[in-house]
């Protein structure tokens, strides 16, 4: 309505600048919104109806003050919310001139808020207005100078990326944009270049024109920056030779991750770099003279570089030989194998990567590779394991398989999970594992590692095998039962994990696992439950009886897990119901609650669920605060699966009398969201809100609750401290319309669906308290004020 009136007064049949100006002034008179966000939103909606081209100077001047004031409000919103939520700048009515002012702000929060808001508002594929292009290109040119030192690289990278994306599609770029882009790249700041590359990721043809400058990011000292660049460049075709050379030198960094290394090898191979590299080296002698094409022998050139070249050339030449389309001749393989003995990580990594590509390696060659498994360098170990993966010859190499088993162990050895997963795959792909290998796997759980202080620490498999291992014979599995009784809990858990990796388990092993359900260490109990659940098909009546035997264990926590195991391993729904009925008779509230939860989550279980829930709620008195709290939390969590009946609602209403504020709060929140709460319960809720006014600040959906019980407002929100009220309402002003007025001695809170009010005993004291709270929160004034009068109008 206000917006419509502004448009009529300014541009209607009898409209004028003076009428629109007086109307805007009238909006800034009392009563004023004590929060301010709703007033600013109203102001900018009205400004959207003013046509600047036909406005008078006085109206334009007033508008400028209002727009400058909007900047203060958006900055306040952004700083107080840390950019986690939307601001006024996100709305389509936000004035362009105000947006431009924010984009030119030196304050990083204000600038980033404006940039994020503009990116949300701009239409995909549309041309950017020239005034925005000018401001954004200016920011792009000086981004490197003003942000790197103060705000850090990642923030600079993100800002540059957002600026370029905000400039619209490249086909609409002006010459000034292209020039700004070129100048930014000339600074050779890797974070700026990475931001540009990120923004242009969907435009490979544009990246190609700047690829030389962008590829300098690969020289950065930041590993994550180099990796992101490599991923983005992998989508480019026909990369220039200089960029490919940089990538090849990237492989000479011993500290690069395996993932990054493999991505580079993939890119260089796709670009046929290896052949180009050897051809180039073959056509040049040390003096730089050209050689004839007939004399080009790529293998010989590579071997020569390995023998006489520097470290970098030797490593790249080794990779170039290994990544040829054809298999290497014997002499080249022997030379690469010899390189494994060199005391340099880069050469060893290159040699192992080259050998991994050769399918014609014999058993002795693979043994030379497996010798590198003892290298202390983790990258060399990983490269050696990768070179052994997929080799059928390993089935005849018991010693190598035994060497691989050690990578299943962690503890003081701190084996990397990436190596362990590859070793698992190697072992899993063997049709049968030798007995010697299986015994070593079982010995992984032995307490055989000594720390520097001499104390013994067990080795164990931390996360279990990623998939089912080749089957162990029953005799080998029975040997591992002993470790389930170890004094070391890590050994006990490790043995369970080994059993979990088997497709089938004998009864003797399953019975031993059942005993772990009452282990003193909680992760072992959970692992035992998981293993029994995954081997449910192996259970028989004797084993079910063994599980049921532990349902009477004294410890409630252990007993609860045994009940869960019985639910998950039961053979039919009726068996689950019988176990649940027994759990509902248990003295432990948590066991009863978890039984109900399982029943709710599995609707195929027969029985009278609602009666059981009601009985449990009625049994929870004020002497069971934790039980009440857990019950209401569970019902709130399962609200989509379970709809309570009237008996349950009345039982829950008794929780409103609890002394615990959390129980009252959660009960009010749950009941207020329920669509069919009886009037009597609604009256109880209103009474409790009035009785405990401080609770309202902790409610979920508290504004909705207040509106449902408006007559309780005076005993709740209005009786709280003013600064608490202000903070409470301000936090909700972004997601819903909320305005707060003081009029005729009343405090009125206006929302989109109603008004709450309260008579004030001392309006002046209330107004002073509001002003003090606003200053404490560093909130801007509600209206744009100036300390002078101009042209007879008081602003």
C-alpha positions in Angstrom: 0.0 0.0 0.0 2.8 2.5 0.9 4.6 1.7 -2.3 1.5 2.1 -4.3 0.8 5.5 -2.7 4.3 6.7 -3.4 3.9 5.9 -7.1 0.6 7.7 -7.3 1.8 10.8 -5.4 4.9 11.1 -7.7 3.7 9.9 -11.1 -0.1 9.8 -10.9 -2.4 12.2 -12.7 -2.1 14.9 -10.0 1.2 13.7 -8.6 4.3 15.9 -8.0 7.7 15.9 -6.5 6.4 17.9 -3.6 3.7 15.4 -2.7 6.1 12.5 -3.0 8.7 14.4 -0.8 6.1 15.1 1.9 5.0 11.5 1.8 8.5 10.3 2.3 9.0 12.7 5.2 5.7 11.6 6.8 7.0 8.0 6.8 9.9 9.2 9.0 7.6 10.6 11.7 6.5 8.9 14.9 5.6 6.2 15.7 8.9 4.8 14.4 9.8 1.2 14.1 12.0 0.5 17.1 13.8 -2.3 15.3 14.4 -0.6 12.0 14.7 -3.3 9.4 11.0 -3.2 8.4 11.2 0.6 8.1 14.2 0.3 5.8 12.5 -2.3 3.7 9.4 0.0 3.4 11.7 2.9 2.5 13.4 1.2 -0.4 10.2 -0.2 -1.7 8.9 3.3 -1.9 12.1 4.6 -3.5 11.6 2.0 -6.2 8.5 3.9 -7.4 10.3 7.2 -7.8 11.5 8.1 -11.3 14.9 9.7 -10.9 14.9 11.2 -14.4 12.0 13.5 -13.6 12.6 14.2 -9.9 13.5 17.7 -8.6 16.8 18.4 -6.9 15.2 18.5 -3.4 13.6 15.1 -4.0 16.9 13.7 -5.4 18.8 15.1 -2.4 16.4 13.5 0.1 16.6 10.2 -1.8 20.4 10.3 -1.7 20.3 10.6 2.1 17.9 7.7 2.4 20.1 5.6 0.1 23.2 6.4 2.1 21.3 5.4 5.2 20.4 2.1 3.6 24.1 1.4 3.2 24.6 1.8 6.9 21.8 -0.6 7.6 23.0 -3.3 5.2 26.5 -3.0 6.6 25.1 -3.4 10.1 23.2 -6.5 9.0 26.2 -8.0 7.3 28.5 -7.4 10.3 26.1 -8.7 12.9 25.2 -11.8 10.9 28.6 -12.5 9.5 27.2 -12.9 6.0 25.4 -16.1 7.0 21.9 -14.8 6.2 20.4 -12.4 3.6 20.4 -8.7 3.9 18.2 -5.9 2.5 20.7 -5.7 -0.4 19.5 -9.1 -1.6 16.0 -7.8 -2.4 15.2 -6.7 -5.9 13.9 -3.3 -4.8 17.3 -2.4 -3.4 18.4 0.8 -5.2 21.1 0.5 -7.8 22.8 3.7 -6.7 23.0 2.4 -3.2 24.4 -0.9 -4.5 27.1 1.1 -6.4 28.0 3.0 -3.2 28.5 -0.3 -1.4 30.6 -1.8 -4.2 33.0 1.2 -3.8 33.2 0.8 0.0 36.6 0.3 1.5 35.1 -1.9 4.2 35.5 -5.5 3.1 32.3 -6.7 4.7 30.2 -4.1 3.0 31.9 -4.7 -0.3 31.4 -8.5 -0.1 27.8 -8.1 1.0 27.2 -6.0 -2.1 29.0 -8.4 -4.3 27.1 -11.4 -3.0 23.8 -9.6 -3.3 24.5 -8.4 -6.8 25.4 -11.9 -8.0 22.1 -13.2 -6.6 20.1 -10.5 -8.3 21.8 -10.5 -11.8 19.9 -12.5 -14.4 21.8 -15.4 -15.9 23.3 -14.5 -19.3 22.3 -10.8 -19.2 24.4 -7.7 -20.0 25.7 -5.9 -16.9 24.9 -2.1 -16.7 27.8 0.1 -17.6 27.9 1.8 -14.3 28.4 -1.5 -12.5 31.0 -2.6 -15.1 33.0 0.5 -14.3 32.9 0.0 -10.5 33.7 -3.7 -10.7 36.6 -3.3 -13.1 38.1 -0.7 -10.8 37.8 -3.1 -7.9 39.4 -5.8 -10.0 42.4 -3.7 -10.9 43.2 -2.8 -7.3 42.2 -6.1 -5.7 45.8 -7.3 -5.6 47.1 -4.2 -3.9 44.4 -3.8 -1.2 43.6 -7.2 0.0 46.5 -9.7 -0.2 48.4 -8.7 2.8 45.5 -7.7 5.1 42.9 -10.4 4.3 44.8 -13.4 3.0 45.0 -15.3 -0.2 41.8 -17.4 -0.2 39.7 -14.4 0.5 41.3 -12.5 -2.3 40.8 -15.5 -4.6 37.1 -15.6 -3.8 36.6 -11.9 -4.2 38.3 -11.8 -7.7 36.2 -14.8 -8.8 33.0 -13.2 -7.6 33.9 -9.9 -9.3 34.5 -11.5 -12.7 31.3 -13.6 -12.4 29.4 -10.4 -11.7 30.7 -8.9 -14.9 28.4 -11.2 -16.9 29.2 -13.5 -19.8 32.5 -12.9 -21.7 30.6 -12.1 -24.9 29.4 -8.9 -23.3 32.7 -7.8 -21.9 33.9 -4.3 -22.8 37.5 -3.5 -23.7 38.0 -2.0 -20.2 37.0 -5.4 -18.6 39.5 -7.2 -20.9 42.2 -4.7 -20.0 41.6 -5.0 -16.3 41.8 -8.8 -16.6 45.1 -8.6 -18.4 46.5 -6.1 -15.9 45.5 -8.3 -13.0 47.3 -11.3 -14.5 50.4 -9.2 -15.1 50.8 -8.8 -11.4 51.6 -12.5 -11.2 49.7 -12.9 -8.0 48.7 -16.6 -7.9 45.6 -15.9 -5.8 44.3 -13.4 -8.3 45.1 -15.7 -11.2 43.3 -18.6 -9.4 40.3 -16.4 -8.8 40.2 -15.6 -12.5 40.6 -19.2 -13.5 37.8 -20.2 -11.1 35.4 -17.6 -12.6 36.2 -18.6 -16.2 35.9 -22.4 -15.6 32.9 -22.6 -17.9 34.6 -20.7 -20.7 37.6 -22.8 -21.8 38.1 -20.7 -24.9 38.6 -17.6 -22.8 40.9 -19.4 -20.4 43.0 -20.4 -23.5 43.7 -16.8 -24.3 45.1 -16.2 -20.8 46.6 -19.6 -20.2 50.2 -18.5 -20.2 49.6 -16.1 -17.3 47.2 -18.4 -15.4 49.6 -21.4 -15.5 52.1 -19.4 -13.3 49.9 -20.5 -10.4 51.7 -23.8 -10.6 54.8 -22.1 -9.3 52.9 -21.1 -6.1 54.1 -22.3 -2.7 50.5 -23.2 -1.7 49.8 -26.9 -2.4 46.0 -26.5 -2.3 46.2 -23.7 -4.8 48.4 -25.8 -7.1 46.0 -28.7 -6.8 42.9 -26.6 -7.6 44.6 -25.2 -10.6 45.5 -28.6 -11.9 41.9 -29.8 -11.6 40.7 -26.8 -13.5 43.3 -27.1 -16.2 42.5 -30.7 -16.7 39.4 -29.7 -18.7 41.5 -27.6 -21.2 42.6 -28.9 -24.5 45.7 -28.1 -26.5 47.6 -26.6 -23.6 50.7 -24.6 -24.7 54.1 -26.2 -24.3 55.2 -23.8 -21.5 52.2 -24.9 -19.4 52.9 -28.5 -20.0 56.5 -28.0 -19.0 55.4 -26.4 -15.8 53.2 -29.4 -15.1 56.1 -31.8 -15.8 58.3 -29.8 -13.3 55.4 -30.2 -10.9 56.2 -33.9 -10.8 59.6 -33.1 -9.5 58.2 -31.9 -6.2 58.6 -34.8 -3.7 55.9 -33.4 -1.4 52.9 -33.4 -3.8 50.0 -35.6 -3.0 49.4 -38.8 -4.9 46.1 -37.5 -6.2 47.7 -34.4 -7.6 50.5 -36.4 -9.1 48.2 -38.8 -10.9 46.1 -35.9 -12.3 49.2 -34.3 -13.8 50.3 -37.6 -15.3 46.8 -38.0 -16.8 46.9 -34.5 -18.4 50.4 -34.8 -19.8 49.6 -38.2 -21.3 46.4 -36.9 -22.9 48.4 -34.1 -24.4 51.0 -36.5 -25.8 53.6 -34.6 -23.9 56.0 -37.5 -23.3 56.7 -38.1 -27.0 57.1 -34.4 -27.7 59.5 -34.1 -24.8 61.8 -36.9 -25.9 61.6 -35.8 -29.5 62.6 -32.2 -28.6 65.5 -33.5 -26.5 66.6 -35.9 -29.2 66.8 -33.2 -31.8 69.2 -31.1 -29.7 72.7 -31.9 -28.5 74.3 -30.2 -25.6 75.4 -27.3 -27.8 72.0 -26.8 -29.1 72.6 -28.1 -32.6 69.8 -29.7 -34.5 70.0 -33.4 -35.3 68.5 -35.2 -38.3 65.1 -36.9 -38.0 66.6 -40.3 -38.9 68.8 -40.2 -35.9 65.8 -39.8 -33.4 65.7 -42.8 -31.0 63.3 -41.9 -28.2 64.3 -44.7 -25.9 68.0 -44.1 -26.3 67.4 -40.4 -25.7 65.5 -41.1 -22.5 68.2 -43.5 -21.3 70.8 -40.9 -22.0 68.9 -38.3 -20.0 68.5 -40.7 -17.1 72.2 -41.4 -17.1 73.7 -37.9 -17.7 70.9 -35.4 -17.2 70.3 -33.4 -14.1 67.8 -34.5 -11.5 64.8 -32.8 -13.1 65.5 -34.1 -16.6 66.3 -37.6 -15.4 62.9 -37.8 -13.5 60.9 -36.4 -16.5 62.8 -38.7 -18.9 62.0 -41.7 -16.8 58.3 -40.9 -16.8 58.5 -40.2 -20.5 59.9 -43.6 -21.2 57.3 -45.3 -18.9 54.3 -43.5 -20.4 55.1 -44.4 -24.0 52.3 -46.1 -25.9 54.4 -49.3 -26.3 56.1 -51.4 -23.6 59.7 -50.7 -22.8 62.5 -52.9 -24.0 64.4 -55.0 -21.5 67.4 -52.6 -21.3 65.2 -49.7 -20.5 63.4 -51.6 -17.7 66.7 -52.7 -16.2 67.8 -49.0 -16.2 64.6 -47.9 -14.5 65.0 -50.7 -11.9 68.5 -49.6 -11.3 67.2 -46.1 -10.6 65.2 -47.5 -7.7 68.5 -47.8 -5.8 69.3 -44.1 -6.2 69.0 -42.1 -3.0 66.6 -39.5 -4.3 62.8 -39.5 -3.7 62.0 -37.8 -7.0 63.9 -40.4 -9.0 62.4 -43.2 -7.1 58.8 -41.9 -7.5 59.4 -41.4 -11.2 60.8 -44.9 -11.6 57.9 -46.6 -9.7 55.3 -44.6 -11.7 57.1 -45.7 -15.0 57.2 -49.3 -13.9 53.5 -49.2 -12.9 52.7 -48.8 -16.6 54.6 -51.8 -17.7 52.6 -55.1 -18.0 55.7 -57.2 -19.0 57.4 -57.2 -15.6 58.6 -60.5 -14.3 58.5 -61.8 -10.7 62.1 -60.6 -10.1 61.1 -57.1 -11.3 58.2 -57.0 -9.0 60.4 -58.2 -6.1 62.6 -55.2 -6.8 59.5 -53.0 -6.6 58.3 -54.6 -3.4 61.7 -53.9 -1.8 60.7 -50.3 -1.8 57.8 -51.1 0.6 60.4 -50.8 3.4 61.3 -47.2 2.4 60.6 -44.8 5.2 59.1 -42.3 2.8 55.3 -42.5 2.6 55.1 -41.3 -1.0 57.6 -44.0 -2.1 55.6 -46.7 -0.2 52.4 -45.6 -1.9 53.9 -45.5 -5.3 55.3 -49.0 -4.8 51.9 -50.3 -3.7 50.3 -48.7 -6.7 52.9 -50.4 -9.0 52.0 -53.8 -7.5 48.2 -53.4 -7.7 46.5 -55.7 -10.3 49.5 -58.0 -10.8 48.5 -61.6 -11.2 52.0 -62.7 -10.4 51.5 -61.8 -6.7 49.7 -65.0 -6.1 53.1 -66.7 -6.5 54.9 -64.2 -4.3 54.2 -65.1 -0.7 57.0 -62.8 0.6 55.5 -59.8 -1.2 52.0 -60.5 0.1 53.4 -60.8 3.6 55.2 -57.5 3.2 51.9 -55.9 2.2 50.1 -57.1 5.3 52.0 -54.7 7.5 50.1 -51.8 5.9 46.9 -53.2 7.4 48.3 -52.3 10.8 48.2 -48.9 12.4 49.2 -47.6 15.8 52.6 -46.2 16.4 53.3 -46.9 12.7 50.6 -44.5 11.6 50.1 -46.2 8.2 48.2 -44.0 5.8 44.6 -45.1 5.0 45.2 -44.6 1.3 47.9 -47.3 1.3 45.8 -49.6 3.5 42.9 -49.4 1.1 45.1 -50.3 -1.9 46.6 -53.2 0.0 43.1 -54.4 0.9 42.2 -54.4 -2.8 45.4 -56.4 -3.7 44.6 -59.0 -1.0 40.9 -59.1 -1.8 41.6 -59.8 -5.5 43.6 -62.9 -4.7 41.6 -66.1 -5.2 43.1 -67.6 -2.1 45.4 -66.2 0.6 48.3 -68.4 1.7 48.0 -69.6 5.3 51.2 -67.7 6.1 49.6 -64.4 5.0 46.4 -65.1 7.0 48.4 -65.8 10.1 50.3 -62.5 9.6 46.9 -60.7 9.3 45.8 -62.2 12.6 49.1 -61.2 14.1 48.3 -57.6 13.2 46.4 -57.6 16.5 49.5 -58.7 18.5 51.0 -56.3 21.0 54.3 -56.3 19.2 55.3 -52.7 18.7 57.5 -50.9 21.1 57.5 -47.1 21.5 60.5 -45.0 22.2 59.7 -45.1 25.9 59.5 -48.9 25.9 55.8 -49.1 26.5 53.9 -51.7 24.5 51.1 -50.5 22.2 48.8 -52.8 20.2 48.4 -52.6 16.4 44.9 -52.7 15.0 42.8 -52.0 11.9 41.0 -48.8 12.7 38.0 -48.9 10.4 37.7 -52.5 9.3 38.2 -53.8 5.8 36.5 -51.8 3.1 35.0 -54.9 1.6 34.8 -58.7 2.1 38.2 -60.4 2.1 39.0 -63.8 0.6 37.6 -66.5 2.9 39.8 -67.7 5.8 39.6 -71.4 6.7 37.8 -72.1 10.0 41.0 -73.1 11.7 42.5 -69.7 11.0 39.4 -67.9 12.2 39.3 -70.0 15.4 42.9 -68.8 16.1 41.7 -65.2 16.1 39.0 -65.9 18.8 41.8 -65.8 21.3 42.3 -62.1 20.5 38.7 -61.3 21.5 39.8 -62.0 25.1 42.9 -59.8 24.9 43.5 -57.2 27.7 44.0 -54.6 25.0 40.7 -53.2 23.7 42.3 -52.2 20.4 43.3 -55.8 19.8 39.8 -57.0 20.7 38.3 -54.5 18.3 40.8 -55.3 15.6 39.9 -59.0 15.8 36.2 -58.1 15.4 37.0 -56.1 12.3 38.8 -59.0 10.8 35.7 -61.2 11.4 33.5 -58.5 9.9 35.5 -58.8 6.6 34.5 -62.4 6.2 31.5 -63.4 4.1 30.6 -66.3 6.4 31.4 -67.1 10.0 31.2 -70.4 11.9 29.1 -70.8 15.0 32.2 -70.8 17.3 33.3 -67.4 16.1 29.7 -66.0 16.3 29.3 -67.2 19.9 32.6 -65.4 20.8 31.4 -62.2 19.1 28.1 -62.4 21.1 30.1 -62.3 24.3 31.6 -59.0 23.1 28.1 -57.4 23.3 28.8 -56.9 27.0 32.4 -55.8 26.6 33.4 -52.9 28.9 34.5 -50.8 25.8 31.6 -49.2 24.0 33.1 -49.2 20.4 33.7 -53.0 20.8 30.1 -53.5 21.8 28.9 -51.6 18.7 31.3 -53.4 16.4 30.0 -56.7 17.7 26.4 -55.6 17.0 27.4 -54.5 13.5 29.2 -57.8 12.8 26.3 -59.9 14.0 23.8 -57.8 12.0 25.9 -58.3 8.8 26.1 -62.0 9.5 22.4 -62.4 10.4 22.0 -65.3 8.0 24.6 -67.3 9.9 22.7 -67.1 13.2 20.7 -70.1 14.5 18.4 -70.7 17.5 21.3 -71.5 19.8 22.9 -68.2 18.9 19.6 -66.2 19.3 19.3 -67.7 22.8 22.9 -66.6 23.6 21.9 -63.0 22.6 18.7 -63.2 24.7 20.8 -64.4 27.7 22.5 -61.0 27.8 19.2 -59.1 27.9 19.3 -59.4 31.7 22.8 -57.9 32.1 23.0 -55.5 35.0 24.5 -52.5 33.2 21.7 -50.5 31.5 23.9 -49.2 28.7 25.1 -52.7 27.8 21.6 -54.0 28.1 20.3 -51.4 25.7 22.8 -52.4 23.0 21.9 -56.0 23.4 18.2 -55.1 22.9 19.2 -53.3 19.7 21.2 -56.3 18.6 18.1 -58.5 19.1 16.0 -56.1 17.1 18.4 -56.0 14.2 19.1 -59.7 14.0 15.6 -61.0 14.6 14.3 -63.3 11.9 10.8 -61.8 11.6 8.6 -58.9 12.7 6.8 -60.9 15.4 10.1 -61.8 17.0 11.1 -58.1 17.0 7.7 -57.2 18.7 8.3 -59.8 21.4 11.7 -58.3 22.2 10.2 -54.7 22.2 7.5 -55.8 24.6 10.2 -57.1 26.9 12.1 -53.8 26.6 9.0 -51.8 27.4 8.9 -53.6 30.8 12.5 -52.7 31.6 13.2 -50.3 34.5 15.6 -48.2 32.4 13.8 -45.2 30.7 16.3 -45.1 27.8 15.8 -48.7 26.9 12.0 -48.1 26.8 12.4 -45.0 24.7 14.8 -46.6 22.3 12.4 -49.5 21.9 9.6 -47.1 21.0 11.9 -45.3 18.6 12.8 -48.5 16.8 9.1 -49.4 16.6 8.2 -46.0 15.1 11.0 -46.3 12.5 9.9 -49.7 11.4 6.1 -49.5 10.6 6.1 -53.2 9.5 6.2 -54.3 13.2 2.7 -55.2 14.3 1.1 -54.2 17.6 -0.6 -51.2 19.3 2.2 -48.5 19.1 0.1 -45.5 20.3 -1.0 -47.3 23.4 2.6 -48.1 24.2 3.8 -44.5 23.7 1.0 -43.2 25.8 1.8 -45.6 28.6 5.4 -44.6 28.6 4.6 -40.9 28.7 2.2 -41.4 31.6 4.8 -43.3 33.5 7.3 -40.5 33.3 6.8 -38.2 36.3 8.8 -35.2 37.6 11.2 -37.8 39.1 12.3 -38.7 35.6 13.5 -35.4 34.1 15.9 -37.1 31.7 13.2 -39.5 30.5 10.8 -36.7 29.9 13.4 -34.7 28.0 14.4 -37.6 25.9 10.8 -38.5 25.1 9.8 -35.0 23.9 13.0 -34.9 21.8 12.3 -38.2 20.3 8.7 -37.3 19.4 9.9 -34.0 17.8 12.5 -35.8 15.8 10.1 -38.4 14.6 7.2 -36.0 13.9 7.0 -37.0 10.3 6.7 -40.7 11.1 4.5 -40.6 14.2 1.3 -38.6 14.8 0.2 -38.7 18.4 -3.4 -39.3 19.5 -5.3 -37.4 22.2 -4.2 -39.6 25.0 -0.6 -39.0 24.2 -1.1 -35.2 23.9 -2.7 -35.1 27.4 0.1 -37.2 28.8 2.6 -34.8 27.3 0.7 -31.8 28.6 1.7 -33.0 32.1 5.3 -32.1 31.2 4.3 -28.4 31.2 4.3 -28.6 35.0 7.9 -29.7 35.2 10.4 -27.6 37.0 13.0 -28.0 34.2 12.9 -25.1 31.7 14.2 -27.2 28.9 11.4 -29.7 29.3 8.7 -27.0 29.4 10.3 -25.2 26.4 10.5 -28.4 24.3 6.9 -29.4 25.3 5.5 -26.1 24.4 7.3 -26.1 21.1 6.1 -29.6 20.2 2.5 -29.1 21.2 2.2 -25.6 19.6 3.1 -27.1 16.2 0.6 -29.9 16.5 -2.6 -29.2 14.5 -5.1 -30.9 16.7 -4.3 -29.8 20.2 -7.4 -29.8 22.4 -8.5 -26.3 23.7 -7.9 -27.4 27.2 -4.2 -28.0 26.4 -4.0 -24.7 24.5 -5.2 -23.0 27.7 -2.5 -24.8 29.7 0.2 -23.6 27.3 -1.0 -20.0 27.6 -0.9 -20.3 31.4 2.6 -21.7 31.4 3.9 -19.0 29.0 2.5 -16.4 31.4 3.9 -18.2 34.4 7.5 -18.5 33.0 8.1 -15.5 30.8 11.9 -16.1 30.4 11.2 -19.4 28.6 10.0 -17.7 25.4 13.6 -16.8 24.3 14.4 -20.5 24.2 11.4 -21.7 22.2 11.6 -23.1 18.7 9.3 -21.2 16.4 8.8 -18.8 19.3 7.1 -16.0 17.3 4.5 -18.4 16.0 3.9 -19.6 19.6 3.4 -16.0 20.8 0.9 -15.2 18.1 -1.0 -18.3 18.9 -1.2 -17.2 22.5 -1.3 -13.4 22.1 -2.9 -12.8 25.5 0.2 -14.1 27.1 2.4 -11.5 25.5 2.3 -9.2 28.4 3.6 -11.8 30.7 6.4 -13.0 28.4 8.1 -10.8 25.9 7.1 -7.4 27.3 8.2 -8.4 30.8 11.7 -9.4 29.6 14.6 -7.1 29.5 14.4 -4.6 26.7 17.8 -5.6 25.2 16.7 -9.2 25.2 13.4 -8.3 23.4 15.4 -6.2 20.8 17.9 -9.0 20.1 15.1 -11.5 19.9 13.1 -9.5 17.4 16.1 -8.3 15.4 17.3 -11.9 14.8 13.9 -12.7 13.2 13.5 -9.6 11.2 15.4 -11.0 8.2 13.1 -14.0 7.7 9.8 -12.4 8.5 8.1 -9.0 8.7 8.5 -7.7 12.2 8.0 -4.1 13.3 8.0 -2.8 16.9 6.1 0.5 17.8 5.4 2.4 20.9 2.0 4.3 20.6 -0.5 5.6 23.1 1.3 4.1 26.0 1.4 0.6 24.4 4.1 -1.6 23.1 3.0 -3.2 19.8 4.8 -5.9 17.9 3.6 -6.2 14.3 4.2 -9.3 12.3 2.9 -10.5 8.9 0.1 -12.4 10.6 -0.9 -10.4 13.6 -0.2 -7.8 16.3 0.8 -8.3 19.9 0.4 -5.5 22.3 0.9 -4.6 26.0 0.1 -1.5 28.1 3.2 0.2 29.4 3.4 1.4 33.0 6.2 4.0 32.2 6.4 4.7 28.4 9.3 7.3 28.9 11.4 4.8 30.8 10.6 2.2 28.2 11.7 4.5 25.3 14.9 5.4 27.1 15.7 1.7 27.6 15.1 1.0 23.9 17.4 3.8 22.9 20.1 2.5 25.2 19.7 -1.1 23.9 20.0 0.1 20.3 23.2 2.0 21.1 24.6 -1.0 22.8 23.9 -3.1 19.8 25.5 -0.4 17.6 22.4 -0.2 15.4 22.0 2.8 13.0 19.2 5.3 13.5 15.8 4.2 12.2 15.6 7.3 10.0 18.2 9.4 8.1 18.8 12.4 10.3 20.6 15.7 9.4 21.4 18.4 12.0 20.0 21.3 10.0 16.9 22.7 8.3 16.9 23.2 4.5 14.5 25.1 2.4 11.9 25.3 5.1 11.7 21.6 5.5 12.8 19.8 8.6 14.7 16.6 7.8 
